[in-house]
Amino acid sequence: MNISQKMIEQTLELLSPIHLGEMDSIQLMNRIDTKYLTTEQVLSEILRDAAGRGYRALETEGTKISSYDSLYYDTPELQMFLDHHNRRLVRQKVRTRTYVGSGQTFLEIKRKNNHGRTKKKRTEIDPAAFRDFRTDPSAPALLEKYSVIPAGRLSPALETVFRRITLVNAARTERLTIDTALCFRNHRTGREVSLQDAVVIELKQDGRAQSEMKEILLEHRVKPVRVSKYCIGITLTDTSVKSNRFKQKVRLIEKTIDKKLITT
């Protein structure tokens, strides 16, 4: 654990905890999602300001930082990646996700419509099916109902591991996910890369309410950015795929952290 990560953990102690049962009451019916990019050092300052304005941090199993392991599936020609790259309005992503602390594993389908709204459907699966969801009997039904691509055409493409912090404001009109220690492993090329001290923040807010977090981020000169972890991971680990649109995002990450991203 580096110095910045230690500072983040120490600063999180300033935020009162909120637990999963309370999270169920946060209904963002008119939700707007906005992503931001920053560094671990700036994140510590953001968390300090958030604590001062009454934000609370989700605590599960005694910790405010949870580890996630996600595996994205795609077709042999990476149709879901290319749909995003080619700006197709209606698109989807399919992944399995394990919450490392609890061991719970889900198959998830995220679909974006032509109005920019994203809906997620998921079903809990056996943790042993993380690397091949088709081995779980409940998975095919979800794919058949919600996926435009049949299960038989999908195979593991990119694994993403990261640590997540979740914040909620006092009025419960916004939720913030903060992803750190992001690492990618391409299951087809075998290449791996770390985003080092880059931090991806996603603000989910009630569009009718004022956002204090937006004000905090503006104070720290953290600006909105459109970024997909899956697309960045594929761009960095597969040089054979068409990815011109996302290379500028890679350069933005490198500029933000002032380091080159090295793929191994």
C-alpha positions as CSV (number, residue, x, y, z in Angstrom):
1,M,0.0,0.0,0.0
2,N,1.5,3.4,-1.1
3,I,1.4,6.6,0.9
4,S,-1.7,8.0,-1.0
5,Q,-3.7,4.8,-0.3
6,K,-2.8,5.1,3.4
7,M,-4.0,8.7,3.4
8,I,-7.2,7.7,1.8
9,E,-7.9,5.1,4.5
10,Q,-7.1,7.5,7.2
11,T,-9.3,10.2,5.8
12,L,-12.2,7.7,5.4
13,E,-12.3,7.5,9.2
14,L,-13.7,11.0,9.2
15,L,-16.8,9.9,7.4
16,S,-19.7,8.3,9.4
17,P,-20.7,4.9,8.1
18,I,-23.8,3.9,6.3
19,H,-24.8,0.3,5.9
20,L,-26.4,-1.7,3.1
21,G,-29.9,-1.8,4.7
22,E,-30.0,2.0,4.7
23,M,-28.8,2.2,1.1
24,D,-32.1,0.6,0.0
25,S,-33.9,3.7,0.9
26,I,-31.9,5.8,-1.6
27,Q,-34.2,5.9,-4.7
28,L,-32.8,8.1,-7.4
29,M,-35.8,8.1,-9.7
30,N,-34.6,11.0,-12.0
31,R,-31.0,9.8,-12.0
32,I,-28.2,11.5,-13.8
33,D,-24.8,9.8,-14.0
34,T,-21.5,11.7,-14.4
35,K,-18.0,10.3,-14.4
36,Y,-14.8,12.1,-13.3
37,L,-11.1,11.3,-13.3
38,T,-8.5,12.3,-10.7
39,T,-5.6,11.0,-8.6
40,E,-5.3,9.3,-5.2
41,Q,-3.7,12.4,-3.7
42,V,-6.5,14.7,-4.8
43,L,-9.1,12.0,-3.6
44,S,-7.8,12.4,-0.1
45,E,-8.7,16.1,-0.2
46,I,-12.1,15.4,-1.7
47,L,-12.9,12.9,1.0
48,R,-11.9,15.4,3.7
49,D,-14.2,18.0,2.2
50,A,-17.0,15.4,1.9
51,A,-16.7,14.5,5.6
52,G,-17.1,18.2,6.4
53,R,-20.3,18.4,4.5
54,G,-22.0,15.4,6.0
55,Y,-21.3,12.7,3.5
56,R,-21.3,9.1,4.8
57,A,-19.3,6.1,3.5
58,L,-20.8,2.6,2.9
59,E,-19.3,0.2,5.4
60,T,-19.5,-3.6,4.8
61,E,-17.9,-6.2,6.9
62,G,-16.1,-3.6,8.9
63,T,-14.4,-1.8,6.0
64,K,-15.2,1.3,3.9
65,I,-13.2,0.0,0.9
66,S,-14.5,-3.0,-0.9
67,S,-12.6,-5.2,-3.4
68,Y,-14.3,-6.0,-6.7
69,D,-13.4,-8.5,-9.4
70,S,-15.3,-8.1,-12.7
71,L,-15.0,-10.2,-15.9
72,Y,-16.4,-8.8,-19.1
73,Y,-17.6,-11.1,-21.9
74,D,-17.7,-10.3,-25.6
75,T,-18.1,-11.9,-29.0
76,P,-15.0,-13.2,-30.9
77,E,-14.9,-9.9,-32.8
78,L,-15.5,-7.7,-29.7
79,Q,-18.9,-6.5,-30.9
80,M,-19.8,-4.8,-27.5
81,F,-16.5,-3.0,-27.5
82,L,-16.9,-1.9,-31.1
83,D,-20.5,-0.8,-30.6
84,H,-19.2,1.6,-27.9
85,H,-16.3,2.7,-30.0
86,N,-18.5,3.4,-33.0
87,R,-20.9,5.5,-30.9
88,R,-23.8,3.1,-31.3
89,L,-26.6,4.5,-29.1
90,V,-28.2,1.2,-28.2
91,R,-25.6,-1.1,-26.7
92,Q,-24.9,-3.5,-23.9
93,K,-22.2,-5.1,-21.8
94,V,-22.2,-8.5,-20.1
95,R,-20.1,-9.3,-17.1
96,T,-19.7,-11.4,-14.0
97,R,-18.8,-9.6,-10.8
98,T,-17.6,-11.0,-7.5
99,Y,-17.7,-8.9,-4.3
100,V,-14.4,-10.2,-2.9
101,G,-15.2,-9.6,0.8
102,S,-18.5,-11.6,0.8
103,G,-17.8,-13.9,-2.1
104,Q,-21.2,-13.1,-3.7
105,T,-21.1,-13.4,-7.5
106,F,-23.5,-12.0,-10.1
107,L,-24.1,-12.1,-13.8
108,E,-25.0,-8.6,-14.9
109,I,-26.3,-7.2,-18.2
110,K,-26.1,-3.4,-18.7
111,R,-28.1,-2.0,-21.6
112,K,-28.0,1.6,-22.7
113,N,-31.0,2.9,-24.8
114,N,-31.0,5.7,-27.4
115,H,-31.9,8.2,-24.7
116,G,-28.7,7.6,-22.8
117,R,-30.4,5.7,-20.0
118,T,-28.7,2.6,-18.6
119,K,-30.6,-0.2,-17.1
120,K,-28.9,-3.1,-15.3
121,K,-30.3,-6.6,-14.8
122,R,-28.6,-9.2,-12.7
123,T,-28.9,-12.6,-11.1
124,E,-26.8,-14.2,-8.4
125,I,-24.7,-17.1,-9.6
126,D,-22.4,-19.7,-8.1
127,P,-19.0,-18.2,-7.5
128,A,-17.5,-21.1,-9.4
129,A,-19.3,-19.8,-12.5
130,F,-17.4,-16.5,-12.4
131,R,-15.2,-17.5,-15.4
132,D,-17.9,-19.2,-17.3
133,F,-21.4,-18.0,-16.4
134,R,-23.0,-20.7,-18.6
135,T,-22.2,-23.3,-16.0
136,D,-24.8,-21.8,-13.7
137,P,-28.4,-22.9,-14.5
138,S,-29.9,-19.4,-13.7
139,A,-27.7,-17.5,-16.2
140,P,-29.1,-18.6,-19.7
141,A,-32.6,-17.3,-18.8
142,L,-31.3,-13.8,-18.0
143,L,-29.3,-13.7,-21.3
144,E,-32.3,-15.0,-23.3
145,K,-34.6,-12.3,-21.8
146,Y,-32.3,-9.2,-21.8
147,S,-29.3,-9.8,-24.1
148,V,-29.3,-9.1,-27.8
149,I,-26.3,-11.5,-28.1
150,P,-26.8,-15.2,-27.3
151,A,-24.8,-16.8,-24.6
152,G,-23.1,-19.1,-27.0
153,R,-21.3,-16.3,-28.7
154,L,-19.8,-14.8,-25.5
155,S,-16.5,-15.7,-23.9
156,P,-14.3,-13.9,-21.3
157,A,-12.6,-10.8,-22.7
158,L,-11.3,-8.5,-19.9
159,E,-10.9,-8.9,-16.2
160,T,-11.0,-5.8,-14.1
161,V,-10.0,-5.7,-10.4
162,F,-10.3,-2.5,-8.3
163,R,-11.1,-1.2,-4.8
164,R,-14.4,0.8,-4.4
165,I,-15.5,3.5,-1.9
166,T,-19.2,4.5,-1.9
167,L,-20.4,7.8,-0.5
168,V,-23.9,9.1,0.1
169,N,-24.9,12.7,0.9
170,A,-26.8,13.7,4.0
171,A,-30.0,14.4,2.0
172,R,-29.7,11.0,0.3
173,T,-30.2,12.6,-3.2
174,E,-26.8,11.4,-4.6
175,R,-24.5,8.4,-4.5
176,L,-20.9,8.4,-5.4
177,T,-18.7,5.4,-6.4
178,I,-15.0,5.9,-6.3
179,D,-12.8,3.3,-7.9
180,T,-9.1,3.0,-7.1
181,A,-6.2,0.6,-7.7
182,L,-7.6,-0.4,-11.2
183,C,-5.9,-3.2,-13.0
184,F,-6.9,-5.0,-16.2
185,R,-6.0,-8.5,-17.5
186,N,-7.0,-9.4,-21.1
187,H,-8.1,-13.1,-21.2
188,R,-7.4,-13.3,-25.0
189,T,-4.0,-11.5,-25.3
190,G,-2.7,-12.3,-21.9
191,R,-1.6,-8.7,-21.4
192,E,-2.0,-6.8,-18.1
193,V,-1.9,-3.1,-17.2
194,S,-2.5,-1.0,-14.0
195,L,-3.9,2.5,-14.0
196,Q,-1.5,3.2,-11.2
197,D,-2.9,6.1,-9.0
198,A,-5.7,7.1,-11.3
199,V,-9.2,7.3,-9.7
200,V,-12.5,7.0,-11.5
201,I,-15.4,8.6,-9.8
202,E,-19.1,8.2,-10.8
203,L,-21.7,10.6,-9.4
204,K,-25.3,9.3,-9.5
205,Q,-27.6,12.1,-8.5
206,D,-31.2,13.1,-8.5
207,G,-31.4,15.5,-11.3
208,R,-33.9,17.7,-9.4
209,A,-31.5,18.3,-6.5
210,Q,-28.4,20.5,-6.1
211,S,-25.2,18.5,-5.8
212,E,-22.7,19.5,-3.1
213,M,-20.3,16.9,-4.5
214,K,-20.2,18.7,-7.9
215,E,-19.2,21.8,-6.0
216,I,-16.4,19.9,-4.1
217,L,-15.1,18.4,-7.4
218,L,-15.1,21.8,-9.0
219,E,-13.1,23.3,-6.1
220,H,-10.5,20.7,-6.7
221,R,-10.5,21.2,-10.5
222,V,-11.8,17.7,-11.2
223,K,-13.8,17.9,-14.4
224,P,-16.4,15.5,-15.9
225,V,-15.1,12.9,-18.4
226,R,-16.7,10.1,-20.4
227,V,-14.7,7.0,-19.7
228,S,-15.5,3.3,-19.8
229,K,-13.3,0.9,-17.7
230,Y,-14.0,-1.9,-20.2
231,C,-13.1,0.1,-23.2
232,I,-9.9,1.6,-21.7
233,G,-8.8,-1.9,-20.6
234,I,-9.3,-3.3,-24.1
235,T,-7.5,-0.4,-25.7
236,L,-4.5,-0.8,-23.4
237,T,-4.2,-4.6,-23.7
238,D,-5.2,-5.4,-27.3
239,T,-3.3,-3.5,-30.0
240,S,-5.1,-5.4,-32.8
241,V,-8.5,-3.9,-32.2
242,K,-9.8,-0.6,-33.6
243,S,-9.5,1.9,-30.7
244,N,-8.6,5.4,-32.1
245,R,-11.5,7.0,-30.2
246,F,-10.3,5.7,-26.8
247,K,-6.6,6.4,-27.3
248,Q,-7.3,10.1,-26.4
249,K,-8.8,8.9,-23.2
250,V,-5.6,6.9,-22.4
251,R,-3.6,10.1,-23.0
252,L,-5.9,12.0,-20.7
253,I,-5.3,9.4,-17.9
254,E,-1.6,9.6,-18.4
255,K,-1.7,13.5,-18.3
256,T,-3.8,13.3,-15.1
257,I,-1.5,11.0,-13.2
258,D,1.7,12.4,-15.0
259,K,2.9,8.9,-15.8
260,K,2.9,6.6,-18.8
261,L,0.7,3.5,-18.6
262,I,2.9,0.4,-19.2
263,T,1.3,-2.8,-20.5
264,T,3.1,-6.1,-19.6
